[in-house]
Amino acid sequence: MIIIQVAGGLGNQLQQYALYRKLVRLGKEARLDLSWFHSLEEKKETGKVTGREFELAYFDRLAYETCTREEREELIGAEGWKGKFRRKCFPFTVHWFHENKMYHPEIFSFEDMYLSGYFACEKYYADILYDLREKIQFPTSKNPLNREMAKEMQECDSVSMHIRRGDYLNPENKGMFGNICTPAYYQKAMETIKEKVPNAHFYLFSDDSSYVKSNYTGRDFTVVDINDGKDSFYDIWLMSQCKHNICANSTFSFWGARLNPSEHKIMIRPTIQKNSQVFVKEEMEELWKGWKFISPEGVLA
């Protein structure tokens, strides 16, 4: 059995689900482990406050199977001192794989393994994205503005542009994620789109509406700020309704582009997702086929 730990925010959860679907299609016995998402009382008792929810539950009739505690413990041991003792003294009985690079093809040869990672690389599930678009169904929004916005996007040369600020500006995150999607990055991304789509209209998605409203003005821009709280996941749906996509270094907007069914879409992402990464053009073109890459300096790779 292959068990995939589900953890992190919505974009990461979608990636873990996508890998799960790929393993199922390969005939593997696969399960999702949701134990990372403790109840509020457990968080208080253990101090494991993640600030995240299991957001895959928001989708309409998303199909998956979850593992039992016994199935998880068989692979990686129990929580507490017993599990720690087993993992330290009897490591050969532990089947726990930790992602440590962009792409691990060996995953597909595993039979009994617990997988921990975010699995952002497109190559893991690029060949089943058509199937994922059918399975990842958003429930009908109660806010009529979402339907109106989607209709508008479908009737023009729409381009989603995700500008993530918020937590990326915090000192603990800025060193890892900051100064990647710079103004130069977005300027070059818009220029690249306009070379092919001269009448492009940019729909701006951001966790800092005041910033984008101040910095992107004029008839070419619409700021999308109609969803918040649990409804924020509808922004991924709206991104997918656009003809083309400009992403931040964020899995949230990666999924807006991935779920976009257009055969002629232009998808743009930064050359790196974290400042610790080194961009290798040939490698990225193989692992993220169909994407265009722009550096923080505003250079098209």
Residue pairs with C-beta under 8 A, 6 or more apart in sequence:
1 29
1 30
1 31
1 67
1 71
1 75
1 112
2 23
2 28
2 29
2 30
2 31
2 110
2 111
2 112
2 113
2 115
3 30
3 31
3 32
3 33
3 67
3 71
3 72
3 75
3 113
3 114
3 115
4 16
4 19
4 20
4 23
4 30
4 31
4 32
4 33
4 115
5 16
5 33
5 35
5 36
5 114
5 115
5 116
5 117
6 13
6 16
6 17
6 32
6 33
6 34
6 36
6 37
6 54
6 56
7 13
7 16
7 36
7 50
7 52
7 116
7 118
8 52
8 118
9 52
9 55
9 251
9 252
10 55
10 56
10 233
10 236
10 251
10 252
10 255
11 250
11 251
11 252
11 253
11 254
11 255
12 118
12 120
12 251
13 54
13 55
13 56
14 56
14 136
14 251
14 255
15 118
15 119
15 120
15 124
15 251
16 32
16 117
16 118
16 119
17 32
17 56
17 62
17 64
17 136
18 119
18 124
18 125
18 128
18 132
19 107
19 115
19 119
19 124
19 125
20 30
20 31
20 32
20 64
21 125
21 128
21 131
21 132
21 135
22 124
22 125
22 128
23 30
23 107
23 108
24 30
25 128
25 131
26 108
28 111
30 65
31 65
31 66
31 67
31 71
32 64
32 65
32 66
32 67
33 66
33 67
33 72
33 114
34 54
34 66
35 69
35 72
36 50
37 50
37 52
37 53
37 54
38 46
38 48
38 50
42 48
43 49
43 50
55 233
56 62
56 64
58 139
58 230
58 233
59 136
59 137
59 138
59 139
60 137
60 138
60 139
61 137
62 135
62 136
62 137
63 135
72 114
73 83
75 94
75 95
75 96
75 112
75 113
75 114
76 83
76 87
76 94
76 95
76 96
76 114
77 83
77 84
77 86
77 87
77 93
77 94
78 86
86 93
86 94
87 94
87 96
95 112
95 113
95 114
96 113
96 114
96 116
97 104
97 107
97 110
97 113
97 114
97 115
97 116
97 117
98 116
98 117
99 115
99 116
99 117
99 118
99 119
102 120
102 121
102 283
102 287
103 121
103 123
103 124
103 287
104 117
107 113
107 115
107 124
118 251
120 251
120 254
120 273
121 287
121 288
122 258
122 287
122 288
122 289
122 291
123 286
123 287
123 288
123 289
125 132
126 289
129 258
132 258
132 259
133 259
133 261
136 259
138 233
138 234
138 236
138 237
141 147
141 231
141 234
141 237
143 226
143 227
143 231
143 234
145 226
146 226
146 227
146 234
146 237
146 238
149 203
149 224
149 226
149 238
149 241
150 237
150 238
150 241
152 158
153 203
153 238
153 241
153 242
153 243
154 241
156 199
156 201
157 197
157 199
157 200
157 201
157 243
157 244
158 200
158 201
158 203
158 241
158 242
158 243
158 244
159 190
159 193
159 197
159 200
159 201
159 202
159 203
159 242
159 243
159 244
159 245
159 246
159 266
160 202
160 203
160 205
160 238
160 239
160 242
160 244
160 245
160 246
160 253
160 256
160 257
161 186
161 189
161 190
161 202
161 203
161 204
161 205
161 246
162 205
162 206
162 239
162 246
162 247
162 248
162 250
162 252
162 253
162 256
163 181
163 186
163 204
163 205
163 206
163 208
163 211
163 212
163 248
164 181
164 206
164 207
164 248
164 249
164 250
164 252
164 253
165 206
165 207
165 208
165 211
166 207
166 208
167 173
167 207
168 174
168 177
168 178
169 178
175 275
176 274
176 275
176 276
177 249
177 273
177 274
177 275
178 275
179 275
179 296
180 249
180 270
180 272
180 273
180 274
180 275
180 296
181 248
181 249
181 270
181 296
182 296
182 297
182 298
183 215
184 296
184 297
184 298
185 270
185 294
185 295
185 296
185 298
186 246
187 298
188 294
188 298
188 299
188 300
189 246
189 268
189 294
190 200
190 202
190 246
192 266
192 268
192 292
192 294
192 300
193 200
193 244
193 246
193 266
193 268
194 200
196 266
197 243
197 244
197 266
200 220
200 244
201 220
201 221
201 222
202 216
202 220
202 221
202 222
202 246
203 221
203 222
203 224
203 238
203 239
203 242
204 212
204 216
204 221
204 222
204 223
204 224
205 224
205 235
205 238
205 239
205 253
205 256
206 212
206 223
206 225
209 223
209 225
212 221
212 223
213 223
216 223
224 235
224 238
227 233
227 234
227 235
227 238
235 252
235 256
236 252
236 253
236 255
236 256
236 259
237 259
238 256
239 245
239 253
239 255
239 256
239 257
239 259
239 260
240 255
240 256
240 257
240 258
240 259
240 260
240 261
241 260
242 256
242 260
243 260
243 262
243 264
243 265
244 262
244 265
244 266
244 267
245 253
245 256
245 257
245 260
245 265
245 266
245 267
245 268
246 268
247 253
247 254
247 256
247 257
247 267
247 268
247 269
247 270
248 270
249 269
249 270
249 272
249 273
249 274
254 269
257 265
257 267
257 269
260 267
266 292
267 290
267 291
267 292
268 291
268 292
268 293
268 294
269 288
269 291
269 292
269 293
269 294
270 293
270 294
270 295
270 296
271 279
271 284
271 293
271 294
271 295
271 296
271 301
272 278
272 279
272 296
279 293
279 295
279 301
281 293
281 301
284 291
284 293
284 301
292 300
292 301
293 300
293 301
294 300
294 301
295 301
